[in-house]
C-alpha cells in the first residue's frame, strides 16, 4: 500500500483535529499556565507544524479561551456532574466537597487564578471566564433546588445560596499558589460549613469524610 494511501486513512476530520488542538492547549494551560499557550507550543505538543494550528485558530487568544473553557468544564463535570445517578442531593453535595478538597484539583484552582488575572486584558478569555462562572452557579443552584424539593435542604433562594458557597470556595482556591498546610481546620472547612449553614443542614453532614466515592 502506498504511503499516500496510509496518510489518507489516518487523516483526522476537521472536528476531531480541532478538538485535539484544544485538548492539547488545555493540558498546557493546566501544567504551564495560559501564558504558555502559543501556536508553536501547541504544535510542538502535537508534533505538527504551527501552520496547522493557525489554520484552526488564526488568533491565539481564541485558543487560549477555548483551552480554559475545556479545562474548567471538565472540572465542573467531574465535581458536579449533571447526571447524579441514584445519589441524593445531600450525597452528591458531600461528594463534591470531598473531591474538591483533593490535591488533584490544585492545578485547576491555579488555572482559575491565572484566567481571572489575564481576563483583564483579553476579552475572549474574559467572556469565557464569565460563561464558566455562570455554568457553575446554575449547576449548583439546580442541585440545591432539587434538595429543597425533596425536603433535604432549606433555603428561600437557591441561586443566592449557590453564589455564597462558590464565593467561599473561590476564596479558598486563591491560596492554591501558596502553602496552606498550616491552616486550621476551621479555615479549610469554611466552604462546607457555609453550605451547611445556607442549606439548613446539621453540622458535619457535608464533611468530605462522610461522602462516598
C-alpha positions as CSV (number, residue, x, y, z in Angstrom):
1,X,0.0,0.0,0.0
2,X,1.3,3.4,-0.9
3,X,2.3,5.9,1.8
4,X,-0.2,8.4,0.4
5,X,-3.0,5.9,1.0
6,X,-1.8,5.3,4.6
7,X,-1.8,9.1,5.3
8,X,-5.3,9.4,3.8
9,X,-6.6,6.6,6.0
10,X,-5.4,8.2,9.3
11,X,-6.2,11.8,8.4
12,X,-8.5,13.3,11.1
13,X,-11.7,15.1,10.4
14,X,-11.7,18.9,11.0
15,X,-13.8,18.4,14.1
16,X,-11.5,15.8,15.5
17,X,-8.4,17.8,14.7
18,X,-9.8,21.0,16.3
19,X,-10.8,19.0,19.4
20,X,-7.3,17.6,19.6
21,X,-5.7,21.0,19.4
22,X,-8.0,22.4,22.2
23,X,-7.2,19.4,24.4
24,X,-3.5,19.9,23.9
25,X,-3.8,23.6,24.7
26,X,-5.9,22.7,27.9
27,X,-3.1,20.4,29.0
28,X,-0.5,23.1,28.6
29,X,-2.8,25.6,30.4
30,X,-3.1,23.2,33.4
31,X,0.6,22.4,33.6
32,X,2.4,25.5,32.4
33,X,-0.2,28.3,32.5
34,X,-2.3,30.1,30.0
35,X,0.6,32.4,29.0
36,X,2.4,29.3,27.7
37,X,-0.2,28.7,25.0
38,X,1.3,29.7,21.7
39,X,0.7,28.3,18.2
40,X,4.3,27.0,18.3
41,X,4.0,25.4,21.7
42,X,0.7,23.6,20.9
43,X,2.2,22.4,17.6
44,X,5.2,21.1,19.4
45,X,2.9,19.3,21.9
46,X,1.1,17.6,19.0
47,X,4.1,17.0,16.7
48,X,2.7,19.1,13.9
49,X,3.6,22.3,12.1
50,X,2.5,25.6,13.6
51,X,0.6,26.4,10.4
52,X,-1.8,23.6,11.1
53,X,-2.7,25.2,14.4
54,X,-3.2,28.7,12.9
55,X,-5.5,27.1,10.3
56,X,-8.0,26.3,13.0
57,X,-7.1,29.2,15.3
58,X,-5.8,32.2,13.4
59,X,-5.9,34.2,16.6
60,X,-4.2,32.5,19.6
61,X,-6.5,34.4,22.0
62,X,-9.4,32.3,20.9
63,X,-7.4,29.1,21.5
64,X,-6.5,30.4,25.0
65,X,-10.2,31.0,25.8
66,X,-11.1,27.5,24.4
67,X,-8.4,25.8,26.4
68,X,-9.6,27.4,29.6
69,X,-13.2,26.6,28.9
70,X,-12.4,23.0,28.2
71,X,-10.4,22.5,31.4
72,X,-13.0,24.4,33.5
73,X,-15.9,22.4,32.0
74,X,-14.1,19.2,32.7
75,X,-13.7,20.2,36.3
76,X,-17.4,21.1,36.6
77,X,-18.5,17.8,35.0
78,X,-16.2,15.8,37.3
79,X,-17.1,17.6,40.6
80,X,-20.8,18.3,39.9
81,X,-21.9,16.0,37.1
82,X,-25.4,16.9,35.7
83,X,-26.3,13.2,35.9
84,X,-26.3,12.3,39.6
85,X,-27.5,8.7,39.1
86,X,-29.1,7.3,42.3
87,X,-27.3,9.7,44.7
88,X,-29.4,12.1,46.8
89,X,-28.7,15.8,46.6
90,X,-27.1,15.6,50.0
91,X,-24.9,12.7,49.0
92,X,-24.0,14.5,45.8
93,X,-23.0,17.7,47.5
94,X,-20.9,15.8,50.1
95,X,-19.2,14.0,47.3
96,X,-18.5,17.4,45.6
97,X,-16.7,18.7,48.7
98,X,-14.8,15.5,49.1
99,X,-13.4,15.7,45.6
100,X,-12.9,19.5,45.5
101,X,-10.7,19.4,48.6
102,X,-8.3,17.0,47.0
103,X,-4.8,17.9,45.7
104,X,-5.9,16.7,42.2
105,X,-7.7,19.9,41.7
106,X,-5.0,22.3,42.8
107,X,-3.9,22.8,39.1
108,X,-7.5,23.8,38.2
109,X,-7.6,26.3,41.1
110,X,-4.4,27.8,39.8
111,X,-5.8,27.9,36.3
112,X,-8.8,29.9,37.6
113,X,-6.5,32.4,39.3
114,X,-4.5,32.6,36.1
115,X,-7.6,33.1,33.9
116,X,-9.1,35.8,36.1
117,X,-5.9,37.8,36.1
118,X,-5.4,37.6,32.3
119,X,-9.0,38.2,31.5
120,X,-8.5,41.9,32.4
121,X,-6.6,42.2,29.2
122,X,-8.1,39.5,27.0
123,X,-11.8,39.9,26.0
124,X,-12.3,36.4,24.6
125,X,-10.9,34.9,27.8
126,X,-13.0,37.3,30.0
127,X,-16.2,36.2,28.2
128,X,-15.3,32.5,28.7
129,X,-14.5,33.0,32.4
130,X,-17.9,34.7,32.9
131,X,-19.6,31.9,31.0
132,X,-18.0,29.2,33.1
133,X,-18.8,31.0,36.3
134,X,-22.5,31.1,35.2
135,X,-22.4,27.4,34.5
136,X,-21.0,26.7,37.9
137,X,-23.7,28.8,39.6
138,X,-26.5,27.3,37.6
139,X,-25.3,23.7,38.2
140,X,-25.0,24.2,41.9
141,X,-28.3,26.1,42.2
142,X,-30.1,23.3,40.3
143,X,-28.7,20.8,42.8
144,X,-29.9,22.9,45.7
145,X,-33.4,23.3,44.2
146,X,-33.6,19.5,43.9
147,X,-32.6,19.2,47.5
148,X,-35.2,21.7,48.6
149,X,-37.9,19.9,46.6
150,X,-37.0,16.6,48.3
151,X,-37.0,18.2,51.7
152,X,-33.3,17.7,52.3
153,X,-32.2,21.4,52.0
154,X,-33.9,24.5,53.4
155,X,-33.3,27.9,51.6
156,X,-35.5,30.6,50.2
157,X,-33.1,31.4,47.4
158,X,-31.1,28.6,45.8
159,X,-29.3,30.9,43.4
160,X,-28.1,33.2,46.2
161,X,-27.1,30.1,48.4
162,X,-25.0,28.8,45.4
163,X,-23.3,32.1,45.0
164,X,-22.4,32.4,48.6
165,X,-20.9,28.8,48.6
166,X,-18.9,29.5,45.5
167,X,-17.5,32.7,46.8
168,X,-16.1,30.9,49.7
169,X,-14.7,28.1,47.5
170,X,-13.1,30.7,45.2
171,X,-11.6,32.5,48.2
172,X,-10.0,29.3,49.5
173,X,-8.9,28.4,46.0
174,X,-7.0,31.7,45.8
175,X,-4.4,30.1,48.1
176,X,-3.6,27.4,45.6
177,X,-0.3,29.0,44.8
178,X,0.9,29.2,48.4
179,X,1.5,26.6,51.2
180,X,-1.7,26.3,53.2
181,X,-0.8,23.2,55.1
182,X,-0.7,25.1,58.4
183,X,-4.2,26.5,58.0
184,X,-6.6,25.4,60.8
185,X,-9.5,23.1,60.0
186,X,-11.9,25.9,60.7
187,X,-10.5,27.7,57.7
188,X,-10.1,24.8,55.3
189,X,-13.6,23.6,56.0
190,X,-15.2,27.0,55.6
191,X,-16.9,26.0,52.3
192,X,-18.5,23.0,53.9
193,X,-19.7,24.9,57.0
194,X,-21.0,27.7,54.8
195,X,-23.0,25.2,52.7
196,X,-24.4,23.5,55.8
197,X,-25.5,26.9,57.2
198,X,-27.0,28.1,53.9
199,X,-28.9,24.8,53.4
200,X,-30.1,24.3,57.0
201,X,-28.1,21.1,57.5
202,X,-26.7,19.7,60.8
203,X,-23.0,20.4,61.3
204,X,-20.9,17.7,59.8
205,X,-23.4,16.5,57.2
206,X,-21.3,17.5,54.3
207,X,-17.9,16.8,55.7
208,X,-15.7,15.2,53.0
209,X,-15.1,12.1,55.2
210,X,-18.9,11.5,55.2
211,X,-19.1,11.2,51.4
212,X,-18.8,8.0,49.3
213,X,-16.5,7.8,46.3
